[in-house]
Amino acid sequence: MILYVNACVRTESRTDRLARALLHKLGAFEEVRLADMELQPLNGERLAYREAQIAKQNYEDSIFTLPRQFAQADLIVVSAPYWDGQFPAILKIYLENIYAIGIVTKYAADGRPLGLCKAKKLYYVTTAGGSYRPKFSFDYIDRLAKGMFGIRETRLLYAENLDIEGSDAEGILAKAISGIEEIE
Ligand SMILES: Cc1cc2nc3c(=O)[nH]c(=O)nc-3n(C[C@H](O)[C@H](O)[C@H](O)COP(=O)(O)O)c2cc1C
């Protein structure tokens, strides 16, 4: 199963267009559209509830629906516009919700994280109004994927300078889309 984690917010999202062009090449997918979901950050109550379920190893609880879906995907595509040097908060909330010890990762006896996700590859797709700097977005996702989730390969696909005065945003996007042919 290919999982599409759609963290695009605008209805006319160019990031989503770029991601869908990639998905068209990859094949059938299941989508989680974060902006349409009632995702909540972990507060004291939800965290305590989740920890109690983890302690009981009650992984069938609905609080683990999203983590299980993420862990079981064969391939993951994450799309998110470049916002404030990073990505929309909804993606962080999603990560907080899926990051369940015992499902997406666990700790070895020596404290090292052991990834439990099935996916071998994760694509991160973004577009930026100005220059794209991956430090707090793609680099962070890459770190989590490889270091914690056990996803060995990550790929970045992006289009930048879309909002610069006089720039041909459609032309830049079309070029990025045509470059997908080359992507493995
Ligand atoms: C809330 C917000 C924050 C943004 N922050 C940045 C930024 O830090 N750097 C940048 O280059 N562009 C920034 N942009 C511009 C977007 O990255 C750009 O318009 C992008 O293509 C939007 O993607 P979308 O069409 O998928 O919504 C921001 C746009 C919004 C709405």
The ligand as an SDF file (V2000), in Angstrom:
LIG
                    3D

 31 33  0  0  0  0  0  0  0  0999 V2000
    1.6710   30.6340    6.1010 C   0  0  0  0  0  0  0  0  0  0  0  0
    2.6940   30.6720    4.9970 C   0  0  0  0  0  0  0  0  0  0  0  0
    4.0510   30.6520    5.3050 C   0  0  0  0  0  0  0  0  0  0  0  0
    5.0090   30.6790    4.2820 C   0  0  0  0  0  0  0  0  0  0  0  0
    6.3440   30.6780    4.6080 N   0  0  0  0  0  0  0  0  0  0  0  0
    7.2740   30.6820    3.6160 C   0  0  0  0  0  0  0  0  0  0  0  0
    8.6530   30.6630    3.9300 C   0  0  0  0  0  0  0  0  0  0  0  0
    9.0700   30.6220    5.0740 O   0  0  0  0  0  0  0  0  0  0  0  0
    9.5480   30.6850    2.9110 N   0  0  0  0  0  0  0  0  0  0  0  0
    9.1440   30.6920    1.5940 C   0  0  0  0  0  0  0  0  0  0  0  0
    9.9980   30.6750    0.7020 O   0  0  0  0  0  0  0  0  0  0  0  0
    7.8300   30.6960    1.2590 N   0  0  0  0  0  0  0  0  0  0  0  0
    6.8980   30.7050    2.2400 C   0  0  0  0  0  0  0  0  0  0  0  0
    5.5630   30.7020    1.9220 N   0  0  0  0  0  0  0  0  0  0  0  0
    5.1580   30.6060    0.5080 C   0  0  0  0  0  0  0  0  0  0  0  0
    4.8470   29.1670    0.1470 C   0  0  0  0  0  0  0  0  0  0  0  0
    5.9360   28.3190    0.4510 O   0  0  0  0  0  0  0  0  0  0  0  0
    4.5240   28.9840   -1.3470 C   0  0  0  0  0  0  0  0  0  0  0  0
    3.4970   29.8590   -1.7500 O   0  0  0  0  0  0  0  0  0  0  0  0
    4.1410   27.5380   -1.6310 C   0  0  0  0  0  0  0  0  0  0  0  0
    4.2300   27.3010   -3.0150 O   0  0  0  0  0  0  0  0  0  0  0  0
    2.7470   27.2420   -1.1180 C   0  0  0  0  0  0  0  0  0  0  0  0
    2.4080   25.9380   -1.4740 O   0  0  0  0  0  0  0  0  0  0  0  0
    0.9280   25.5390   -1.8790 P   0  0  0  0  0  0  0  0  0  0  0  0
    0.6370   26.1330   -3.2520 O   0  0  0  0  0  0  0  0  0  0  0  0
    0.9880   24.0620   -1.9080 O   0  0  0  0  0  0  0  0  0  0  0  0
    0.0050   26.0730   -0.8280 O   0  0  0  0  0  0  0  0  0  0  0  0
    4.5890   30.7040    2.9250 C   0  0  0  0  0  0  0  0  0  0  0  0
    3.2150   30.7180    2.6180 C   0  0  0  0  0  0  0  0  0  0  0  0
    2.2730   30.7130    3.6380 C   0  0  0  0  0  0  0  0  0  0  0  0
    0.8000   30.7240    3.2820 C   0  0  0  0  0  0  0  0  0  0  0  0
  1  2  1  0
  2  3  1  0
  2 30  2  0
  3  4  2  0
  4  5  1  0
  4 28  1  0
  5  6  2  0
  6  7  1  0
  6 13  1  0
  7  8  2  0
  7  9  1  0
  9 10  1  0
 10 11  2  0
 10 12  1  0
 12 13  2  0
 13 14  1  0
 14 15  1  0
 14 28  1  0
 15 16  1  0
 16 17  1  0
 16 18  1  0
 18 19  1  0
 18 20  1  0
 20 21  1  0
 20 22  1  0
 22 23  1  0
 23 24  1  0
 24 25  2  0
 24 26  1  0
 24 27  1  0
 28 29  2  0
 29 30  1  0
 30 31  1  0
M  END
$$$$
